Amino acid sequence: MLQKEIETRLAEYSDPYLGKTWGEVKAVRRVVADQDTIHLDIALGYPAISFKNELLASITQWLASLAAGKAINLNLMAQIDAHVGKQGIPGKPNVKNIIAVASGKGGVGKSTVAINLALALAREGARTGLLDADIYGPSQPSMLGAAGQRPVIKDRTIQPVIRHGIQSMSIGFLVDPSAAMVWRGPMLGKALEQLMNDTAWDALDYLVVDLPPGTGDVQLTLCQKMPVSGAVIVTTPQDIALIDVRRACEMFNKLNVPILGVVENMSVYHCSHCGHEEQIFGEGGGMKLAQEFGITSLAAIPLDKRIREMTDSGYPPVVQDPESHYAKTFYELARKTGARLALQAKDYSARFPKIVIE
């Protein structure tokens, strides 16, 4: 009787990231109530390991009238599925979800957001990869602290470089760092396809793709030939940045790629000496963009020199200072991004073989 009551009560619990009840998303997998403890197995459609203690406190309060002093043992799992994004392109069997991180403009910290998002997804419990699609200016090898490393070629595939718990690939691993990539558009698209398809990605839940600035050949190749699940847009607060970022949003809309939400980077300056806060680049740009395109505001990342210093050193905040307030902002971004994807329709195309009739 108690077990059934707990199951009914939990089915009514509203998930803070999905905006749906656990009954609607079938999150409750097992409930066992013994003499002293209530054992719960909860499977969410997004990674949320660092959220466990906060969630346990919320559930304990939610079940207070039924628990009658019993302890609650929460087993929190991530059940991450492949989701439909770009229609008509079959999914990849070794990559469940491709997340494009774009800005349409340089200098807004898109690469910093991309790498910390990938690392945060991994820390939250997901198998994550990072593809540096900026062929002209690859920066991820340096940000990962892997500059100068060369990937291994095995069975005609490129083995991804493993760093900080994520799989990564970049043209920067394959060419001389000082070499200028003097390539025309078609070569850029072909290079991206090879980096994506010839890399032996190992059972990824998420592949985060750091796109270059603009809305050119690389973006078109990714969105037209790859099963992109969704896009994260990065902007800074000022109006001059929003001009180009709007173009990126329009591009994804025209190419029928879902926009998961917007990240406002450099939203507020934190003085490292006195803690004073100041909106150097203005305020409200990310929220204005979200309202204009009817998308979600995923995060506001502060302008803090420690984020820049750690990322430039090859040990981004999520790795070097995982308990800091700015690292926790990236965990929140990872959970919201994963939850937005979890609300999309599931993609089963990669589970079935391709049938060709001749």
C-alpha positions as CSV (number, residue, x, y, z in Angstrom):
1,M,0.0,0.0,0.0
2,L,2.8,2.5,1.0
3,Q,4.8,1.6,-2.1
4,K,1.8,2.3,-4.4
5,E,1.2,5.6,-2.6
6,I,4.8,6.7,-3.1
7,E,4.7,5.7,-6.8
8,T,1.6,7.8,-7.2
9,R,3.0,10.8,-5.4
10,L,6.3,10.6,-7.3
11,A,4.4,10.5,-10.6
12,E,3.0,13.9,-9.8
13,Y,6.5,15.4,-9.1
14,S,7.4,18.2,-11.6
15,D,10.9,17.9,-12.9
16,P,12.6,21.3,-12.5
17,Y,14.4,21.0,-15.9
18,L,11.9,19.2,-18.1
19,G,8.9,21.1,-16.9
20,K,6.9,17.8,-16.9
21,T,5.9,15.4,-14.2
22,W,7.9,12.2,-13.7
23,G,4.7,10.3,-14.5
24,E,4.7,11.9,-18.0
25,V,8.3,11.1,-18.7
26,K,8.2,7.7,-17.0
27,A,11.2,8.6,-14.8
28,V,10.3,6.4,-11.8
29,R,11.8,3.0,-12.5
30,R,11.6,1.3,-9.1
31,V,10.2,2.0,-5.6
32,V,10.9,-0.3,-2.7
33,A,9.9,0.6,0.9
34,D,11.3,-1.5,3.7
35,Q,11.2,-1.0,7.4
36,D,13.6,1.9,7.6
37,T,14.3,3.1,4.1
38,I,12.6,4.0,0.9
39,H,14.7,3.0,-2.2
40,L,14.1,4.9,-5.4
41,D,15.5,4.4,-8.9
42,I,15.0,7.5,-11.0
43,A,16.0,7.7,-14.6
44,L,16.2,11.1,-16.2
45,G,16.6,11.9,-19.9
46,Y,19.5,14.2,-19.2
47,P,22.7,13.9,-17.1
48,A,22.5,15.5,-13.6
49,I,24.9,13.8,-11.2
50,S,25.9,17.0,-9.4
51,F,22.2,17.8,-8.9
52,K,21.6,14.6,-6.9
53,N,21.8,16.1,-3.3
54,E,19.5,19.0,-4.2
55,L,17.1,16.7,-5.8
56,L,17.2,14.3,-2.8
57,A,16.3,17.2,-0.5
58,S,13.4,18.2,-2.8
59,I,12.1,14.6,-3.0
60,T,12.4,14.1,0.8
61,Q,10.2,17.2,1.3
62,W,7.8,16.0,-1.4
63,L,7.4,12.6,0.3
64,A,7.4,13.9,3.8
65,S,3.8,13.0,4.5
66,L,4.3,9.4,3.3
67,A,7.9,8.7,4.5
68,A,7.0,8.8,8.2
69,G,10.7,9.3,9.2
70,K,12.1,6.7,6.8
71,A,15.4,7.5,5.1
72,I,15.3,7.9,1.3
73,N,18.0,6.2,-0.8
74,L,18.0,7.8,-4.2
75,N,19.7,6.0,-7.2
76,L,19.8,8.7,-9.9
77,M,20.4,7.5,-13.4
78,A,20.7,9.2,-16.8
79,Q,18.7,7.5,-19.6
80,I,20.0,9.5,-22.6
81,D,18.4,8.7,-26.0
82,A,19.0,9.9,-29.5
83,H,16.6,12.6,-30.5
84,V,15.3,13.9,-33.7
85,G,16.7,17.3,-34.8
86,K,17.4,18.0,-38.4
87,Q,14.7,16.0,-40.3
88,G,15.5,13.5,-43.1
89,I,19.1,12.7,-42.1
90,P,19.6,9.3,-40.4
91,G,21.3,9.2,-37.1
92,K,24.8,7.9,-36.4
93,P,25.1,4.6,-34.5
94,N,28.0,5.8,-32.4
95,V,26.7,9.4,-31.7
96,K,23.3,9.8,-30.1
97,N,23.1,13.6,-30.2
98,I,25.0,16.3,-32.0
99,I,24.9,19.8,-30.4
100,A,26.1,22.7,-32.5
101,V,27.5,25.7,-30.5
102,A,27.3,28.8,-32.7
103,S,27.3,32.5,-32.5
104,G,27.5,34.0,-36.0
105,K,30.1,36.4,-34.6
106,G,33.7,36.1,-33.4
107,G,34.9,37.3,-30.0
108,V,31.9,36.3,-27.9
109,G,33.6,33.4,-26.1
110,K,31.8,30.7,-28.1
111,S,34.7,28.2,-27.9
112,T,35.0,28.8,-24.1
113,V,31.3,28.0,-23.7
114,A,31.6,25.0,-26.0
115,I,34.5,23.3,-24.2
116,N,33.0,24.0,-20.7
117,L,29.6,22.7,-21.9
118,A,31.2,19.5,-23.1
119,L,33.2,19.0,-19.9
120,A,30.2,19.8,-17.8
121,L,28.0,17.2,-19.7
122,A,30.7,14.6,-19.0
123,R,31.0,15.5,-15.3
124,E,27.2,15.2,-15.1
125,G,27.5,11.6,-16.2
126,A,27.3,11.6,-20.1
127,R,29.7,10.2,-22.6
128,T,30.8,13.3,-24.4
129,G,32.9,14.3,-27.4
130,L,34.0,17.7,-28.7
131,L,34.6,18.4,-32.4
132,D,36.4,21.6,-33.2
133,A,34.9,22.7,-36.5
134,D,36.8,25.9,-36.8
135,I,39.1,24.9,-39.6
136,Y,40.8,28.3,-40.0
137,G,41.4,28.9,-36.3
138,P,41.2,25.7,-34.2
139,S,41.6,26.6,-30.6
140,Q,40.3,23.5,-28.7
141,P,43.6,21.6,-28.7
142,S,45.1,24.5,-26.6
143,M,42.0,24.8,-24.4
144,L,42.2,21.1,-23.7
145,G,45.9,21.3,-22.9
146,A,46.6,18.9,-25.7
147,A,48.4,21.1,-28.2
148,G,51.0,19.2,-30.1
149,Q,49.3,15.8,-29.6
150,R,48.7,13.7,-32.7
151,P,45.8,11.2,-33.0
152,V,46.5,7.6,-33.8
153,I,45.3,6.1,-37.1
154,K,43.8,2.6,-36.6
155,D,41.9,0.5,-39.1
156,R,41.6,3.6,-41.4
157,T,39.9,5.7,-38.7
158,I,41.2,8.5,-36.6
159,Q,41.2,7.7,-32.9
160,P,39.9,10.7,-30.9
161,V,42.3,12.4,-28.5
162,I,41.1,11.7,-24.9
163,R,41.5,14.7,-22.5
164,H,39.8,15.5,-19.2
165,G,37.4,12.6,-19.7
166,I,36.0,13.7,-23.1
167,Q,36.8,12.5,-26.7
168,S,38.0,15.3,-29.0
169,M,39.0,15.9,-32.6
170,S,40.3,19.0,-34.3
171,I,42.1,19.9,-37.5
172,G,44.6,21.4,-35.0
173,F,45.7,17.9,-34.1
174,L,46.5,17.0,-37.7
175,V,48.4,20.0,-39.0
176,D,51.3,22.3,-37.9
177,P,49.8,24.8,-35.4
178,S,51.6,27.6,-37.2
179,A,50.4,26.6,-40.7
180,A,47.9,28.9,-42.4
181,M,44.8,27.0,-43.7
182,V,44.4,28.6,-47.1
183,W,41.4,26.6,-48.2
184,R,38.4,27.4,-50.3
185,G,34.8,26.7,-49.2
186,P,34.4,23.1,-50.7
187,M,37.6,22.0,-49.0
188,L,36.3,23.3,-45.6
189,G,33.1,21.2,-46.0
190,K,35.1,18.1,-47.0
191,A,37.4,18.5,-44.0
192,L,34.5,18.8,-41.6
193,E,32.9,15.6,-43.1
194,Q,36.2,13.7,-42.7
195,L,36.6,14.9,-39.1
196,M,33.1,13.9,-38.3
197,N,32.8,10.6,-40.2
198,D,36.4,9.3,-40.0
199,T,36.8,9.7,-36.3
200,A,36.2,6.6,-34.3
201,W,33.8,8.2,-31.8
202,D,33.1,5.7,-29.0
203,A,29.4,5.4,-27.9
204,L,28.8,9.1,-27.4
205,D,25.7,10.5,-25.7
206,Y,26.6,14.0,-26.9
207,L,29.0,15.4,-29.5
208,V,29.4,19.1,-29.0
209,V,30.5,20.9,-32.2
210,D,32.3,24.2,-31.8
211,L,31.4,26.1,-35.0
212,P,33.4,28.9,-36.5
213,P,32.0,32.5,-36.7
214,G,29.7,33.3,-39.5
215,T,27.0,31.4,-41.5
216,G,29.1,29.9,-44.3
217,D,30.3,26.6,-45.7
218,V,31.1,24.8,-42.5
219,Q,27.7,25.6,-40.9
220,L,25.9,24.6,-44.1
221,T,27.8,21.3,-44.4
222,L,27.1,20.4,-40.7
223,C,23.4,21.3,-40.9
224,Q,22.7,19.8,-44.3
225,K,24.7,16.6,-44.1
226,M,24.9,15.7,-40.4
227,P,22.0,14.7,-38.0
228,V,22.3,17.8,-35.8
229,S,20.0,17.4,-32.8
230,G,20.0,21.0,-31.8
231,A,21.9,24.3,-31.6
232,V,23.1,26.4,-28.7
233,I,23.5,30.1,-29.5
234,V,26.2,32.2,-27.7
235,T,26.0,36.0,-27.5
236,T,27.2,38.8,-25.4
237,P,24.7,41.4,-24.0
238,Q,25.4,44.4,-26.4
239,D,23.3,45.2,-29.4
240,I,26.3,45.1,-31.8
241,A,26.7,41.4,-31.0
242,L,23.0,40.6,-31.4
243,I,23.1,41.8,-35.1
244,D,25.3,38.8,-36.2
245,V,23.8,36.4,-33.7
246,R,20.3,37.0,-35.1
247,R,21.7,35.8,-38.5
248,A,22.9,32.6,-36.9
249,C,19.4,32.0,-35.4
250,E,17.8,32.7,-38.8
251,M,20.2,30.3,-40.5
252,F,19.2,27.4,-38.1
253,N,15.6,28.2,-38.5
254,K,15.9,28.1,-42.3
255,L,17.8,24.8,-42.2
256,N,15.2,23.4,-39.8
257,V,17.6,22.8,-36.9
258,P,16.0,23.2,-33.5
259,I,17.5,26.0,-31.3
260,L,17.9,24.6,-27.8
261,G,18.5,28.0,-26.3
262,V,20.7,31.0,-25.9
263,V,23.8,31.6,-23.6
264,E,24.6,35.1,-22.7
265,N,28.4,35.2,-22.2
266,M,30.3,38.0,-20.4
267,S,26.9,39.0,-18.9
268,V,28.4,40.7,-15.8
269,Y,31.9,41.6,-14.6
270,H,32.9,40.3,-11.2
271,C,35.8,42.3,-9.6
272,S,38.3,39.8,-8.2
273,H,39.3,42.2,-5.4
274,C,36.1,43.6,-4.0
275,G,33.4,41.5,-5.6
276,H,31.7,44.5,-7.3
277,E,29.5,43.7,-10.2
278,E,29.1,45.8,-13.4
279,Q,27.5,45.2,-16.8
280,I,30.4,46.3,-19.0
281,F,28.7,45.2,-22.2
282,G,25.2,46.3,-21.3
283,E,22.5,43.9,-20.1
284,G,19.6,41.9,-21.3
285,G,20.9,41.0,-24.7
286,G,20.5,37.2,-24.2
287,M,17.0,37.6,-22.8
288,K,16.0,39.9,-25.6
289,L,17.2,37.4,-28.2
290,A,15.4,34.5,-26.4
291,Q,12.1,36.5,-26.4
292,E,12.5,37.6,-30.1
293,F,13.0,34.0,-31.3
294,G,10.8,32.3,-28.7
295,I,13.7,30.2,-27.3
296,T,15.0,29.4,-23.9
297,S,17.6,31.4,-22.0
298,L,20.0,28.6,-20.9
299,A,22.6,30.5,-18.9
300,A,24.3,33.8,-18.1
301,I,28.1,33.4,-17.9
302,P,30.0,36.1,-16.0
303,L,33.0,38.0,-17.3
304,D,35.7,36.6,-15.0
305,K,39.4,36.6,-15.8
306,R,39.7,33.2,-14.0
307,I,37.5,31.6,-16.6
308,R,39.8,32.9,-19.3
309,E,43.0,32.0,-17.4
310,M,42.0,28.5,-16.6
311,T,40.7,27.8,-20.1
312,D,43.8,29.3,-21.8
313,S,46.0,27.1,-19.5
314,G,44.4,23.9,-20.8
315,Y,42.4,23.3,-17.6
316,P,39.0,24.9,-17.9
317,P,37.0,25.9,-14.8
318,V,35.0,22.7,-14.9
319,V,38.2,20.7,-14.5
320,Q,40.5,23.0,-12.5
321,D,37.9,24.4,-10.0
322,P,34.9,22.2,-10.2
323,E,33.3,23.5,-7.1
324,S,33.5,27.2,-8.1
325,H,30.4,29.3,-8.7
326,Y,31.3,29.7,-12.4
327,A,31.8,25.9,-12.9
328,K,28.4,25.4,-11.3
329,T,27.0,27.7,-13.9
330,F,28.3,25.4,-16.6
331,Y,26.7,22.4,-14.9
332,E,23.4,24.2,-14.9
333,L,23.9,24.9,-18.6
334,A,24.6,21.2,-19.2
335,R,21.5,20.1,-17.4
336,K,19.3,22.6,-19.2
337,T,20.8,21.7,-22.6
338,G,20.3,18.0,-22.0
339,A,16.8,18.5,-20.7
340,R,15.8,20.6,-23.8
341,L,17.0,17.8,-26.0
342,A,15.2,15.2,-24.0
343,L,11.9,17.0,-24.8
344,Q,12.4,16.4,-28.5
345,A,11.1,13.3,-30.3
346,K,13.4,10.2,-30.1
347,D,15.3,9.2,-33.1
348,Y,15.4,5.4,-33.8
349,S,17.0,5.6,-37.3
350,A,20.5,4.6,-36.1
351,R,19.1,1.3,-34.7
352,F,18.1,-0.1,-38.0
353,P,20.2,-1.1,-41.0
354,K,20.0,0.9,-44.2
355,I,18.2,-1.1,-46.8
356,V,19.1,-0.6,-50.4
357,I,16.9,-2.1,-53.2
358,E,18.6,-2.7,-56.5
